[in-house]
């Protein structure tokens, strides 16, 4: 995730970082500019279609379709941002639950061995969830406190180990039945958060909807020179690529933030959140 000063306008306007859509779109923008220039050259020097009143008014079609495509892109961007924000809420809930769980463990004044187990296991779940969402095989600190099978659902294995340890403590008489119920409720919340993150990760926008927006956007931009060359002339060369940049950037931004748990520049700071959980749990239990 990019950390920035929202009040620094100069940096926003004149700086192009790796996440800026201009870096991704400039080859396509140049191609569209060349295409627009060719259309303008043919029309102004050879075709002379502007002399026909019917052909000259073809630009009205783009005025009507421009409203439609803007509404589609607004809905697309809002849908992706909702997924991004829900992911942030889930990670915030994971942080709070991890802290609260550690505070309860600290208040129970368990043995050093049991405290060390939870000091490792609580942040272990956060790291396991992070790598599970990124479909990787590294799960945080190396330790034999929790044995995991890399071929299975790692967060579930960590949650199972935590829950088993709590039940063992109750069976050994170290915690009461009421304390067992309270601690086990936190473990259930870990699993609920995992399910919410998996829902975001594995439920993309419907294919037909995404494909329609891309096709509609492509056809709209490609046909702009035909409709505007009569009134703008060679000015379609800079104007059409700029319109492409604005509209396509919205789609690219939506594509990037709809899966907020990855490593893109605008994704959520999952690594930082996991490190903070590890730090804060360690401070509480030690």
C-alpha positions as CSV (number, residue, x, y, z in Angstrom):
1,X,0.0,0.0,0.0
2,X,1.3,3.5,-0.9
3,X,1.7,5.9,2.0
4,X,1.2,9.5,0.9
5,X,0.3,13.0,2.0
6,X,-3.2,13.7,0.6
7,X,-2.5,17.5,0.7
8,X,0.5,17.4,-1.6
9,X,-1.0,18.3,-4.9
10,X,2.3,18.9,-6.8
11,X,3.4,15.3,-6.2
12,X,0.0,13.9,-7.4
13,X,0.0,15.9,-10.6
14,X,3.6,15.6,-11.8
15,X,4.8,12.3,-10.3
16,X,4.1,9.0,-12.0
17,X,4.8,6.0,-9.8
18,X,4.5,2.3,-10.7
19,X,0.8,2.2,-9.7
20,X,-0.1,5.1,-12.0
21,X,-2.3,3.9,-14.8
22,X,-0.5,6.2,-17.3
23,X,2.5,3.8,-17.2
24,X,0.2,0.9,-18.2
25,X,-1.9,2.8,-20.8
26,X,0.7,4.9,-22.7
27,X,1.4,2.3,-25.5
28,X,-2.4,2.0,-26.1
29,X,-2.8,5.8,-26.0
30,X,-0.1,6.2,-28.6
31,X,-1.8,3.6,-30.9
32,X,-5.1,5.4,-30.5
33,X,-3.5,8.8,-31.3
34,X,-2.0,7.4,-34.5
35,X,-5.4,5.8,-35.4
36,X,-7.2,9.1,-34.7
37,X,-4.6,11.0,-36.8
38,X,-5.1,8.7,-39.7
39,X,-8.9,9.1,-39.6
40,X,-8.5,12.9,-39.4
41,X,-6.1,12.9,-42.3
42,X,-8.4,10.8,-44.5
43,X,-11.5,12.9,-43.7
44,X,-10.0,16.3,-44.0
45,X,-8.1,15.6,-47.2
46,X,-10.0,12.9,-49.1
47,X,-13.4,11.8,-47.8
48,X,-15.0,15.1,-47.0
49,X,-17.9,13.4,-45.2
50,X,-18.7,16.4,-43.1
51,X,-20.6,17.8,-46.1
52,X,-23.4,15.4,-45.3
53,X,-25.6,16.6,-42.5
54,X,-26.5,13.0,-41.6
55,X,-22.9,11.8,-41.1
56,X,-21.9,15.1,-39.4
57,X,-24.4,14.4,-36.6
58,X,-23.0,11.0,-35.7
59,X,-21.2,12.6,-32.8
60,X,-24.5,12.8,-31.0
61,X,-24.3,9.0,-30.5
62,X,-21.2,9.4,-28.4
63,X,-22.8,12.0,-26.2
64,X,-25.6,9.6,-25.4
65,X,-23.3,6.6,-24.9
66,X,-20.9,8.6,-22.8
67,X,-23.5,9.0,-20.1
68,X,-24.2,5.2,-20.1
69,X,-20.5,4.2,-19.9
70,X,-19.8,6.7,-17.1
71,X,-22.6,5.2,-15.1
72,X,-21.2,1.7,-15.7
73,X,-17.7,2.7,-14.6
74,X,-19.0,4.5,-11.5
75,X,-20.9,1.3,-10.5
76,X,-17.8,-0.8,-11.3
77,X,-15.5,1.4,-9.2
78,X,-17.9,1.6,-6.3
79,X,-18.3,-2.2,-6.2
80,X,-14.6,-2.7,-6.2
81,X,-14.1,-0.1,-3.4
82,X,-16.7,-1.8,-1.3
83,X,-14.7,-5.0,-1.5
84,X,-11.5,-3.1,-0.6
85,X,-13.2,-1.4,2.4
86,X,-14.8,-4.6,3.6
87,X,-11.4,-6.3,3.5
88,X,-10.0,-3.5,5.6
89,X,-12.8,-3.9,8.1
90,X,-12.1,-7.6,8.4
91,X,-8.4,-7.1,8.9
92,X,-9.2,-4.4,11.5
93,X,-11.5,-6.9,13.3
94,X,-8.7,-9.5,13.2
95,X,-6.3,-7.0,14.9
96,X,-8.9,-6.3,17.6
97,X,-9.7,-9.9,18.3
98,X,-6.1,-10.8,18.5
99,X,-5.4,-8.1,21.0
100,X,-8.5,-9.0,23.1
101,X,-7.7,-12.7,23.0
102,X,-4.1,-11.9,24.2
103,X,-5.5,-9.7,27.0
104,X,-7.7,-12.5,28.2
105,X,-4.9,-15.0,28.2
106,X,-2.7,-12.6,30.1
107,X,-5.5,-12.0,32.7
108,X,-5.7,-15.8,33.3
109,X,-2.1,-15.9,34.5
110,X,-1.2,-19.2,32.8
111,X,2.0,-21.0,33.0
112,X,5.0,-19.8,31.0
113,X,4.6,-22.7,28.6
114,X,1.0,-22.0,27.8
115,X,1.7,-18.2,27.5
116,X,4.4,-18.9,25.0
117,X,2.1,-21.1,23.0
118,X,-0.5,-18.3,22.6
119,X,2.2,-15.7,22.1
120,X,3.1,-17.7,19.0
121,X,-0.2,-19.1,17.9
122,X,-2.2,-15.8,17.8
123,X,0.0,-13.9,15.3
124,X,0.6,-17.3,13.6
125,X,-3.1,-17.2,12.6
126,X,-2.7,-13.7,11.0
127,X,0.4,-14.8,9.0
128,X,-1.3,-18.0,8.0
129,X,-4.4,-16.1,6.8
130,X,-2.2,-13.6,4.8
131,X,-0.4,-16.3,3.0
132,X,-3.5,-18.4,2.5
133,X,-5.2,-15.4,0.7
134,X,-2.1,-14.9,-1.4
135,X,-1.9,-18.7,-2.2
136,X,1.6,-19.0,-0.9
137,X,3.3,-21.5,1.3
138,X,5.1,-19.4,3.9
139,X,3.3,-19.0,7.2
140,X,5.3,-16.6,9.5
141,X,7.7,-17.6,12.2
142,X,9.2,-21.0,12.2
143,X,8.4,-23.0,15.3
144,X,7.3,-26.5,16.4
145,X,4.7,-25.2,18.7
146,X,2.1,-25.8,16.0
147,X,2.4,-28.6,13.4
148,X,0.8,-27.8,10.1
149,X,0.2,-29.7,6.9
150,X,1.1,-27.5,4.0
151,X,-1.3,-29.3,1.7
152,X,-4.4,-28.3,3.8
153,X,-6.1,-25.2,4.9
154,X,-3.5,-23.6,7.2
155,X,-5.6,-21.1,9.0
156,X,-8.1,-23.8,10.0
157,X,-5.2,-25.9,11.3
158,X,-3.9,-23.1,13.4
159,X,-7.4,-22.3,14.8
160,X,-7.9,-26.0,15.5
161,X,-4.6,-26.1,17.5
162,X,-5.6,-23.0,19.5
163,X,-9.1,-24.4,20.2
164,X,-7.6,-27.8,21.2
165,X,-5.2,-26.1,23.6
166,X,-8.1,-24.2,25.3
167,X,-10.0,-27.4,25.8
168,X,-7.0,-29.2,27.2
169,X,-6.5,-26.3,29.7
170,X,-10.1,-26.7,30.8
171,X,-9.8,-30.5,31.0
172,X,-6.7,-30.0,33.2
173,X,-8.6,-27.7,35.5
174,X,-6.5,-24.6,34.6
175,X,-9.5,-22.6,33.4
176,X,-13.2,-22.9,34.2
177,X,-16.1,-23.8,31.9
178,X,-17.1,-20.2,31.7
179,X,-13.6,-19.1,30.7
180,X,-13.6,-21.8,28.1
181,X,-16.7,-20.5,26.5
182,X,-15.3,-16.9,26.4
183,X,-12.0,-17.9,24.9
184,X,-13.6,-20.2,22.4
185,X,-15.9,-17.4,21.1
186,X,-12.8,-15.5,20.0
187,X,-11.5,-18.5,18.1
188,X,-14.8,-18.7,16.3
189,X,-14.4,-15.1,15.3
190,X,-11.0,-15.9,13.8
191,X,-12.7,-18.4,11.5
192,X,-15.5,-16.0,10.6
193,X,-13.0,-13.4,9.5
194,X,-11.2,-16.0,7.4
195,X,-14.5,-16.9,5.7
196,X,-15.2,-13.2,5.0
197,X,-11.8,-12.7,3.4
198,X,-12.2,-15.8,1.3
199,X,-15.5,-14.6,0.1
200,X,-13.9,-11.4,-1.2
201,X,-11.0,-13.3,-2.7
202,X,-12.9,-15.9,-4.5
203,X,-16.0,-14.0,-5.7
204,X,-14.9,-11.7,-8.5
205,X,-17.2,-9.5,-10.5
206,X,-19.3,-11.6,-12.9
207,X,-17.4,-12.4,-16.1
208,X,-20.1,-11.2,-18.5
209,X,-20.3,-7.8,-16.7
210,X,-16.5,-7.3,-16.8
211,X,-16.3,-8.4,-20.4
212,X,-19.1,-6.1,-21.5
213,X,-17.5,-3.0,-19.9
214,X,-14.2,-3.7,-21.7
215,X,-15.8,-4.3,-25.0
216,X,-18.1,-1.3,-24.7
217,X,-15.2,0.9,-23.6
218,X,-13.0,-0.3,-26.6
219,X,-15.8,0.3,-29.2
220,X,-16.6,3.7,-27.7
221,X,-13.0,5.0,-27.9
222,X,-12.3,3.5,-31.3
223,X,-15.4,5.2,-32.8
224,X,-14.7,8.6,-31.3
225,X,-12.6,9.9,-34.1
226,X,-15.3,9.1,-36.7
227,X,-17.8,11.2,-34.7
228,X,-15.6,14.1,-33.6
229,X,-13.3,14.6,-36.6
230,X,-16.0,16.8,-38.3
231,X,-15.9,19.4,-35.5
232,X,-12.5,18.9,-34.0
233,X,-10.3,18.1,-37.0
234,X,-6.7,17.2,-36.0
235,X,-7.5,18.0,-32.3
236,X,-8.9,14.4,-32.1
237,X,-5.3,13.2,-31.9
238,X,-4.7,14.5,-28.3
239,X,-8.3,14.4,-27.2
240,X,-9.3,10.8,-27.9
241,X,-6.2,9.3,-26.1
242,X,-7.0,11.5,-23.1
243,X,-10.6,10.2,-23.0
244,X,-9.2,6.7,-23.3
245,X,-6.8,7.4,-20.3
246,X,-9.7,8.7,-18.1
247,X,-12.1,5.9,-18.9
248,X,-9.6,3.0,-19.0
249,X,-8.0,4.2,-15.7
250,X,-11.2,3.8,-13.8
251,X,-11.5,0.2,-15.0
252,X,-7.8,-0.6,-14.2
253,X,-8.2,0.9,-10.7
254,X,-11.3,-1.2,-10.1
255,X,-9.5,-4.4,-11.2
256,X,-6.6,-3.7,-8.9
257,X,-8.6,-3.0,-5.7
258,X,-11.3,-5.7,-6.1
259,X,-8.7,-8.2,-4.7
260,X,-7.3,-6.2,-1.8
261,X,-5.1,-8.8,-0.2
262,X,-2.3,-9.0,-2.9
263,X,0.9,-7.2,-3.4
264,X,-0.2,-4.4,-5.7
265,X,0.6,-0.8,-4.8
266,X,-3.1,0.0,-3.9
267,X,-3.8,-3.2,-2.0
268,X,-4.3,-3.3,1.7
269,X,-1.2,-3.2,4.0
270,X,-1.6,-6.8,5.0
271,X,2.1,-7.4,5.9
272,X,2.1,-4.3,8.1
273,X,-1.1,-5.4,9.9
274,X,0.3,-8.9,10.6
275,X,3.5,-7.4,11.9
276,X,1.6,-5.1,14.2
277,X,-0.5,-8.0,15.5
278,X,2.7,-10.0,16.3
279,X,4.2,-6.9,18.0
280,X,1.2,-6.0,20.1
281,X,0.4,-9.6,21.2
282,X,4.1,-10.0,22.2
283,X,3.8,-6.7,24.2
284,X,0.7,-7.9,26.0
285,X,1.8,-11.4,26.9
286,X,5.4,-10.6,27.7
